[in-house]
Amino acid sequence: MQALNSTQGDDVREALRVAERRTGLRFAAYLGPAIGPRRHFCERLHAALGEEADRAVLIFVDQRGRALEIVTGPLARQWLPDTACRSAAATMTAVLGLGDLVGGLVTGVLLLAERAARRG
């Protein structure tokens, strides 16, 4: 797993909390390489959220492997269609490409939360 210092970890946790409060969805992040095929690994991580998985958004970032995945549960997907996730991923990729792991993750979480908060 890619290590964050305590301030960086706090920044990411705060972004996740803000997103959850604003949307009612469950937001989670995983930083590090996949074990096995990436998409399958991400789907397993998402499923591990248990009862919350239906309304969950998992963001997977492997900066060293230059990989990013966003997995949404069925309820979350109603508010965050693939187009919204692709848009957030493009912005995240640009920031991550500058070497800013925390900035990319926080930006993506907040973009997704903004989009989900505008639901119906």
C-alpha positions as CSV (number, residue, x, y, z in Angstrom):
1,M,0.0,0.0,0.0
2,Q,1.2,3.5,-0.8
3,A,1.9,5.2,2.5
4,L,0.4,8.6,3.4
5,N,1.7,10.7,6.3
6,S,-0.8,11.5,9.0
7,T,-1.7,14.9,7.5
8,Q,-2.3,13.4,4.1
9,G,-4.4,10.6,5.6
10,D,-6.4,13.1,7.6
11,D,-7.1,15.1,4.4
12,V,-8.3,11.9,2.5
13,R,-10.4,10.8,5.5
14,E,-12.0,14.3,5.7
15,A,-12.8,14.3,2.0
16,L,-14.5,10.9,2.4
17,R,-16.5,12.1,5.4
18,V,-17.6,15.3,3.6
19,A,-18.7,13.2,0.6
20,E,-20.7,10.8,2.8
21,R,-22.4,13.6,4.7
22,R,-23.3,15.5,1.6
23,T,-24.6,12.5,-0.4
24,G,-25.7,9.8,2.0
25,L,-23.5,7.4,0.0
26,R,-20.6,5.4,1.4
27,F,-17.2,6.5,0.0
28,A,-14.1,4.3,0.4
29,A,-10.6,4.5,-1.0
30,Y,-7.9,2.0,-1.6
31,L,-4.3,3.1,-2.3
32,G,-1.9,0.5,-3.6
33,P,-1.5,-2.3,-6.1
34,A,-4.1,-4.8,-7.0
35,I,-3.7,-8.4,-6.0
36,G,-4.5,-10.3,-9.2
37,P,-6.6,-8.9,-12.0
38,R,-7.2,-5.2,-11.2
39,R,-11.0,-5.0,-12.0
40,H,-11.7,-8.2,-10.2
41,F,-9.7,-7.1,-7.2
42,C,-11.6,-3.8,-7.1
43,E,-15.0,-5.5,-7.3
44,R,-14.0,-7.8,-4.4
45,L,-12.9,-4.7,-2.3
46,H,-16.2,-3.1,-3.1
47,A,-18.2,-6.2,-2.1
48,A,-16.2,-6.4,1.2
49,L,-18.1,-3.2,2.2
50,G,-20.9,-5.6,3.0
51,E,-24.4,-4.2,3.5
52,E,-23.1,-0.8,2.5
53,A,-21.9,-2.0,-0.9
54,D,-25.2,-1.1,-2.7
55,R,-24.8,2.6,-1.8
56,A,-21.0,2.6,-1.9
57,V,-18.4,4.2,-4.2
58,L,-14.9,2.7,-4.1
59,I,-12.0,4.6,-5.5
60,F,-8.9,2.5,-6.2
61,V,-5.6,4.2,-7.0
62,D,-2.3,2.5,-7.8
63,Q,0.0,5.4,-8.5
64,R,3.0,3.3,-9.2
65,G,1.0,1.1,-11.6
66,R,-0.7,4.1,-13.1
67,A,-4.1,2.6,-12.5
68,L,-7.4,4.1,-11.3
69,E,-10.8,2.4,-10.9
70,I,-14.1,3.7,-9.6
71,V,-16.6,1.0,-8.6
72,T,-20.2,1.9,-7.7
73,G,-22.9,-0.1,-6.1
74,P,-26.4,-0.3,-7.8
75,L,-27.9,2.5,-5.7
76,A,-24.8,4.8,-6.0
77,R,-24.8,4.2,-9.7
78,Q,-28.2,5.8,-10.0
79,W,-26.6,9.1,-8.8
80,L,-23.2,8.5,-10.3
81,P,-23.6,7.1,-13.9
82,D,-20.5,6.0,-15.8
83,T,-20.2,9.4,-17.5
84,A,-19.8,11.1,-14.1
85,C,-17.3,8.6,-13.0
86,R,-15.3,8.9,-16.2
87,S,-15.3,12.7,-15.9
88,A,-14.0,12.5,-12.3
89,A,-11.4,9.9,-13.3
90,A,-10.1,12.2,-16.0
91,T,-9.6,15.0,-13.6
92,M,-8.1,12.7,-11.0
93,T,-5.7,11.3,-13.6
94,A,-4.5,14.8,-14.5
95,V,-3.7,15.6,-10.9
96,L,-2.2,12.2,-10.2
97,G,0.0,12.7,-13.3
98,L,1.5,15.7,-11.6
99,G,2.5,13.4,-8.7
100,D,-0.1,14.7,-6.3
101,L,-1.7,11.5,-4.9
102,V,-3.6,13.2,-2.1
103,G,-4.8,16.1,-4.3
104,G,-6.0,13.7,-7.0
105,L,-7.9,11.5,-4.6
106,V,-9.4,14.4,-2.7
107,T,-10.4,16.1,-5.9
108,G,-12.0,13.0,-7.3
109,V,-14.0,12.3,-4.1
110,L,-15.3,15.8,-4.0
111,L,-16.2,15.9,-7.7
112,L,-18.1,12.6,-7.3
113,A,-19.9,13.9,-4.2
114,E,-20.8,17.1,-5.9
115,R,-22.4,15.2,-8.8
116,A,-24.2,12.7,-6.5
117,A,-25.5,15.6,-4.4
118,R,-27.3,17.0,-7.4
119,R,-29.4,13.9,-7.9
120,G,-33.1,14.4,-8.4
